[in-house]
Amino acid sequence: MDNAVLSALMEKLMQFGLTRQEANIYLCLLRNKNLSGYEVSKLTGISRSNVYSALACLVEEGAAYLLEGETNKYTAVSVEEFCQNKIRRLNILKQELMSQIPQIGEDSDGYITISSPRHIMDKIYNMLEHVEYRIYLSIPQEYLESLRAHLEKLIAQEKKVVLLLNELPDSEIKGSITYLKQKKDRQLRLIVDSSYVLTGEMTGNSTDSCLYCGQKNFVDVFKESLSNEIKLIELTKGDD
């Protein structure tokens, strides 16, 4: 396996609670089925003492099974099963934490800066999870597909979804109201229920940042600006 690919896979597995060394050994088990600690050490170049320690952790984490015999061997749990078990346990912990930790109340009405593409996308996902009535969304085309399932879920729940796009997607999001912007840009603009706004630039660079706000005056001005853009698109539609 190419080193760059291997490294990328290990990074993803580390998001599920494995150390880099454990992730490396887990991938080795996936590629080679049943292996002894000695065989894992030989294939990965990791010392036997570290291998046995990591294998014990993988069994504890639910990523591998121990096959007892004359020579103990280990086999990997499938990626799907391992990840799904982790997600299920985390969801249980989430519910416990939500019931036990005091709530901080509604979102802040102040101005919050959210930096980096990953955190911006996380905020979009969370905002879409809490829509009650409608959303207005303008976003660079390459990010739209990752939001498709969330948008289609909102539409199925009979919530209004208005999209302003640089170009039409290959497959339309049925039930949405879609406008083609006259000026192509890299801006994110999201309004949820006329109550919260997320806006900023999305270039995919680590320097990307967005402003999140629930301050009524700011939301009203932002909503009016977006409404005026939609009116302009409708007025000039016949000129194309």
Helices and strands as residue ranges (DSSP letters): H 3-14, H 20-32, H 37-44, H 48-61, E 64-67, E 73-76, H 79-100, E 111-115, H 117-129, E 134-138, H 141-156, E 160-165, E 177-180, E 187-192, E 196-201, E 209-213, H 216-235, G 237-239
